[in-house]
């Protein structure tokens, strides 16, 4: 019961406060490691419930009175989500254990009446587990695969029904761990051999020479090799953006909207700690995490600046390469960041205006003969191709460079880096490389 109670507490916090679960999970798993037999189950339950909460909520409603359920405490709803997730998605957990543990948890945390309610709902489902979904295509896909209806409606405007469903299903699969070898500390061959001795398999990825994947995430992330900086966690699509940027030794590079520094760290490695990378982000906590990451990786050519990208200056064409990884709708990363699908997203029109402004701002820092790379983690054409086409039509000094010269052509569409999750089996990403003409 300890583990399920911990899972429930995290789920409630995430749903109530619109939080991401990773930090809470990390803290809890460390706390539980010596107290429960399988602490990694906590990760499975929390991530699973958060990802499938739309589907779970739809199912629970089939076995409750509509008005009564509407007014039910969110904590009790979360307990029901957790119980149903075990019944439906966890083959390794016996049904009787899922039901009994949930009822006992209800008794501990709430009144006897709540425990009776939980028991009645779960027993009713066990008697008749068949679920009927709406005939409307958007509603059916949304409720069956657990998404807000408005997101599915947006995807259906851009893709055929079967592709939307494949994408929705792919995002619900458990993600593999993607990691990038830190060339400042070791090399791929040594890292593969190191983990092989521990019966942990790393597989090379064909998209990026420095990337590897594994299905043994827990073994890898709990290994001292991470703390020693021999590798870092990064999606293949994100690493390919830096392959497209193609940084060279001794250059001056600007990374606006640097976030936690995943891309900046890879740039530093490719530059072999020469030159200078200026990484700008306005959120202090992200800058702190970036600093820790650079120290762990031994990247000492990164200058971190806590500043609004739109206020960074002085504005001057001083950089050989500028990377701008703009805020976006995040439609490409729903597999690893399940919380994103439920969080209230910024208005797309407002996001597009911000992206336009960011592109114009970043372009002013590029030297003649230098390069500008615009990237997103979305599959929305309005935030991707349309943005670049508009920018190039208004900025004749920039020309589009074919991404196929830097990354495998399978990930290139109309000269852009463009990954499609359910086709390429990595996060959805977009990037465009542009060269500023010499004066």
Residue pairs with C-beta under 8 A, 6 or more apart in sequence:
1 101
1 104
1 105
1 108
2 32
2 35
2 36
3 32
3 36
3 38
3 39
3 41
3 42
3 45
4 45
4 82
4 101
4 102
4 105
5 105
5 108
5 109
6 28
6 31
6 32
6 42
7 42
7 45
7 46
7 49
7 82
8 75
8 78
8 79
8 82
8 105
8 109
10 21
10 24
10 25
10 28
10 42
10 46
11 46
11 49
11 50
11 78
11 81
11 82
12 74
12 75
12 78
13 19
13 24
14 20
14 21
14 24
14 46
14 50
14 339
15 50
15 53
15 74
15 78
15 342
16 74
18 339
18 343
18 344
19 339
20 337
20 339
21 46
21 47
21 50
21 339
24 46
25 42
25 43
25 46
25 47
28 42
29 39
29 40
29 42
29 43
32 39
32 42
33 39
40 218
44 90
45 82
45 85
45 86
45 90
47 338
48 85
48 89
48 90
49 56
49 78
49 81
49 82
49 85
50 338
50 339
50 342
51 146
51 171
51 172
51 338
52 81
52 85
52 89
52 146
52 172
53 81
53 146
53 342
54 142
54 143
54 146
54 147
54 148
54 342
55 143
55 144
55 145
55 146
56 80
56 81
56 84
56 85
56 88
56 146
57 77
57 81
58 131
58 133
58 143
59 84
59 88
59 125
59 131
60 69
60 77
60 80
60 81
60 84
60 121
61 69
62 131
63 121
63 124
63 125
64 72
64 121
69 77
75 109
75 110
76 106
76 110
76 114
76 117
76 118
79 102
79 105
79 106
79 109
79 118
80 102
80 118
80 121
80 122
82 102
83 98
83 99
83 102
83 118
83 122
84 122
84 125
86 93
86 97
86 98
86 102
87 95
87 98
87 99
87 122
87 125
87 126
90 98
95 126
98 122
99 119
99 122
99 123
99 126
102 118
102 122
103 115
103 118
103 119
103 122
104 115
106 114
106 115
106 117
106 118
106 119
107 115
133 139
133 140
133 143
133 144
134 140
134 143
137 156
137 161
138 149
138 152
138 153
138 156
139 149
141 147
141 152
141 161
141 164
141 165
141 168
142 148
142 149
142 151
142 152
145 165
145 168
145 169
145 172
146 172
146 341
147 168
147 341
148 341
148 342
151 331
151 341
152 164
152 168
154 380
155 164
155 167
155 168
155 331
156 164
158 379
158 380
158 381
159 167
163 422
166 422
167 420
167 421
167 422
169 422
170 335
170 421
170 422
170 425
171 334
171 335
171 338
171 341
171 421
172 335
173 335
175 335
175 336
176 213
176 214
176 215
176 217
177 213
177 214
177 215
177 216
177 217
177 220
177 221
177 233
178 205
178 211
178 212
178 213
178 233
178 234
178 235
178 236
178 426
179 202
179 211
179 212
179 213
179 214
179 220
179 231
179 232
179 233
179 234
180 208
180 210
180 211
180 212
180 231
180 232
180 233
180 234
180 239
180 266
181 187
181 188
181 191
181 210
181 212
181 230
181 231
182 229
182 230
182 231
182 232
182 265
182 269
182 297
182 298
183 210
183 269
183 270
183 272
184 229
184 268
184 269
184 272
184 273
184 297
184 298
184 299
185 228
185 229
185 230
185 297
185 298
186 230
188 204
188 209
188 210
188 212
191 202
191 212
191 225
191 230
191 231
192 202
192 204
192 212
194 225
194 230
195 201
195 202
195 214
195 220
195 223
195 225
196 202
198 219
198 223
200 214
200 216
200 219
200 220
200 223
201 214
201 215
201 216
202 212
202 213
202 214
202 220
203 212
203 213
203 214
204 211
204 212
205 211
205 212
205 213
205 236
206 408
207 236
207 237
207 239
207 240
207 407
207 408
207 411
207 424
207 426
208 236
208 239
208 240
208 243
208 407
210 239
210 266
210 269
211 234
211 236
211 239
213 236
214 220
220 226
221 233
225 231
226 232
227 296
228 296
229 296
229 297
229 298
232 262
232 265
232 293
232 296
232 297
234 262
234 266
235 333
235 336
235 426
235 427
235 429
236 426
236 427
237 332
237 377
237 419
237 424
237 426
237 427
237 428
237 429
238 262
238 263
238 377
238 427
238 429
239 266
240 407
240 411
240 417
240 419
240 429
240 431
241 263
241 323
241 325
241 373
241 375
241 417
241 429
241 431
242 263
242 266
242 267
242 270
242 323
243 406
243 407
244 373
244 403
244 406
244 407
244 417
244 431
244 433
245 253
245 267
245 321
245 323
245 371
245 373
245 433
246 321
246 371
246 406
247 253
247 267
247 270
247 271
247 321
248 271
248 275
248 320
249 271
249 272
249 274
249 275
250 271
250 274
250 275
251 271
251 275
251 320
251 321
252 275
252 276
252 278
252 318
252 319
252 320
253 267
253 271
253 275
253 276
253 277
253 278
253 319
253 320
253 321
253 322
253 323
254 277
254 278
254 280
254 319
254 321
254 322
254 323
254 362
254 365
255 263
255 264
255 267
255 277
255 278
255 279
255 280
255 322
255 323
255 325
256 280
256 309
256 312
256 322
256 323
256 324
256 325
256 358
256 361
256 362
257 280
257 281
257 309
257 324
257 325
257 326
257 327
257 358
258 264
258 279
258 280
258 281
258 286
258 290
258 304
258 325
259 281
259 286
259 290
259 325
260 286
260 289
260 290
260 293
261 279
261 286
261 289
261 290
261 293
261 294
261 302
261 304
262 293
263 323
263 325
264 277
264 279
264 290
264 294
264 299
264 302
265 293
265 294
265 297
265 299
265 302
267 277
267 323
268 277
268 294
268 297
268 299
268 300
268 301
268 302
269 297
269 299
271 277
271 301
273 298
273 299
273 300
273 301
274 301
275 301
276 301
276 303
277 301
277 302
277 303
278 303
278 305
278 319
279 290
279 302
279 303
279 304
279 305
280 305
280 307
280 309
280 312
281 287
281 290
281 304
281 305
281 306
281 307
281 309
282 306
282 307
282 308
282 309
283 306
284 306
287 304
287 305
287 306
290 302
290 304
291 304
293 299
294 300
294 302
294 304
305 312
309 324
309 358
309 361
309 362
310 357
310 358
310 361
315 361
315 364
315 365
316 364
316 365
317 364
317 365
317 366
317 367
317 368
317 370
317 436
318 365
318 367
319 365
319 366
319 367
319 370
320 367
320 370
320 371
321 366
321 370
321 371
321 372
321 373
322 362
322 363
322 365
322 366
322 370
322 371
322 372
322 373
323 373
323 375
324 358
324 359
324 362
324 372
324 373
324 374
324 375
325 375
325 376
325 377
326 354
326 355
326 358
326 359
326 374
326 375
326 376
327 346
327 351
327 354
327 355
327 358
328 351
328 355
328 376
328 377
328 378
328 380
328 383
329 345
329 346
329 348
329 351
329 378
329 380
329 383
330 337
330 340
330 345
330 377
330 378
331 377
331 378
331 379
331 380
331 428
332 376
332 377
332 378
332 379
332 419
332 421
332 427
332 428
332 429
332 430
333 340
333 377
333 427
333 428
334 340
334 341
335 421
335 427
336 427
348 380
348 382
348 383
351 383
352 382
352 383
352 387
355 376
355 383
355 387
356 387
356 390
356 391
359 374
359 387
359 391
360 391
360 395
362 372
362 374
363 372
363 391
363 395
363 398
363 436
366 372
366 436
367 436
368 436
368 437
368 438
368 439
369 435
369 436
369 437
369 438
370 435
370 436
371 401
371 433
371 434
371 435
371 436
372 398
372 433
372 434
372 435
372 436
373 431
373 432
373 433
373 434
374 387
374 388
374 391
374 431
374 432
374 434
375 417
375 429
375 430
375 431
375 432
376 383
376 384
376 429
376 430
376 431
377 427
377 428
377 429
378 384
378 428
378 430
379 420
379 421
379 428
379 430
383 430
384 416
384 418
384 430
384 432
385 414
385 416
385 430
388 400
388 416
388 432
388 434
391 398
391 434
392 398
392 399
392 400
392 434
397 436
397 437
398 434
398 435
398 436
398 437
399 434
399 435
399 437
400 415
400 432
400 433
400 434
401 415
401 433
401 434
401 435
402 412
402 415
403 411
403 412
403 415
403 416
403 417
403 431
403 432
403 433
404 412
404 415
406 433
407 417
410 424
411 417
411 418
411 419
411 424
412 418
415 432
416 430
416 431
416 432
417 429
417 430
417 431
417 432
417 433
418 429
418 430
419 426
419 427
419 428
419 429
419 430
420 428
421 427
421 428
